Amino acid sequence: QRLMLEAYIAHFKDGDINHHKDSQRHWIRDKNPAVETTLGFIETYVDPYGVRAEFEGMVSIVDREQSERFARLVANAEKLLTFLPWGKDFEKDVFLRPDFTSLEVITFATSGTPLGINIPNYDEIRQDEGFKNVNLGNCLPKAKREYALYTPEEYLDAYIDNAQVSLLVKVAFHELLGHGSGKLLQKDADGKLNFDITKVIDPLTNQPVSAYYQPGETWSSKFGHLNNPYEECRADAVALYLTCFDEALEVLIPEYKEKWDDIVFSAWYGLVNRCFIGLQLYSPESKKWGQAHVNGNWVILKVLQEAGEGLVEIQNTQTKEGLDTFFVKLDRSKIRTVGKKALGDFLVKLQVYKSTANFEKASEMYAHYSQVDQFALKVREIVLRDKFPRRLEVQGDLILDVSAGGKLDVKYVNFEETFEGIIASHILHHRNEIEPILQEWTKHKSRFRYQKS
């Protein structure tokens, strides 16, 4: 931890990215700490070009009990990776077992708190040295029936009652076995290949592999703006695909065995349903998606719709007031057959294009599935009409409580998810430093859009 902090300090002083890479090397070697933290310019989601990273800083406490669940998943990862459809030649030679913990976040300083994290994002470190996975347990949203738009009444019990567990399953598979899987075929600076070019066959062409990453090329540099949505799509597709294997569920949620079918349905239906909610983040004018995960989910939806056989259907209907609306339907009896095959075939393409640095084919395929047709644009109008206010994000705080006997006790303070709760959280957090905060706001307020009262 000391070496990690020293590398952070060096990076923030001189801006040298190599110092930040060193901090991440020390971070991934710090296994199973009691307090987990990460700092730096990490994710590129908010940059339209997917290059410039946004600053984030997190401090959290490890949930030991929940972390045991994820430790089981890590211990069985090599076996579960064999279920993925692209074959051993396109899988890492050695799975570098990461630290995978469940965290209770104390504070997360960034524009939006994620549900799980798989970092560092430096390809050379992830491939050869390892990575960490974390599940942000107290950041998982709680499903509410009143927010289950476009959901048939007969789906609600299975979908909503199992939403929390199904989200845990998806996040776990997504982070560890989605982002943590797959091999990049590369030539190093000495001209050495990390695969046998005489034996590795491209399953899409049945011909020997002829393309790979050249010295100095990385996944991010080769795929540019496409790397974020493409990778999130791949990780989500892996997560859904693995829910079709009882062996994977047995490792992660053995105590829910009687509910596995409902949990799998909830996981699949949750993604399919949210694809249509996510249309509000699509711009018809620019024909672009505004969020990587939402774009990735839409691509998965189009793959499932293309599979046909009634797997995913949209039923037009009307509200009690006579307004046009719709229901999203998913045939749960076809998830493990039609759905699994469609995702499996798609995952092979996703991984082979990524492994072989085939940006042209990947971009062509991804653009095809990202398209939004006229019917979907009409659905988008309904979604915009019905949309709820954005979910408020409010963070708790810690205080030192002194008992009558002089004993110090650390207490966590929670706040209501309301505007009043957000204000109260800032008052408590900055109670001893209002003037410096005010000075900083006055200095930088011209950089922000805000509404004057």
Secondary structure, 3 states (H helix, E strand, C coil): CHHHHHHHHHHHHHCCHHHHHHHHHHHHHCCCCCEEEEEEEEECCCCCCCCCCEEEEEEEEECHHHHHHHHHHHHCHHHHHCCCCCCHHHCCCCCCCCEEEEEEEEEEECCCCCCEEEECCCHHHHHHCCCEEEEEHHHCCCCCHHHCCCCCHHHHHHHHHCHHHHHHHHHHHHHHHHCCCCCCCEECCCCCECCCCCCCEECCCCEECCCCECCCCCHHHHHHHHHHHHHHHHHHHHHHHHCCCHHHHHHHCHHHHHHHHHHHHHHHHHHHHHHHHHHHHEECCCCEECCHHHHHHHHHHHHHHHHCCCCEEEEEEECCCCCEEEEEEECHHHHHHHHHHHHHHHHHHHHHHHHCCCHHHHHHHHHHHHCCCHHHHHHHHHHHHHCCCCCCCCCCEEEEEECCCCCEEEEEECCCCCHHHHHHHHHHHCCCCHHHHHHHHHHHHHHCCCCCC
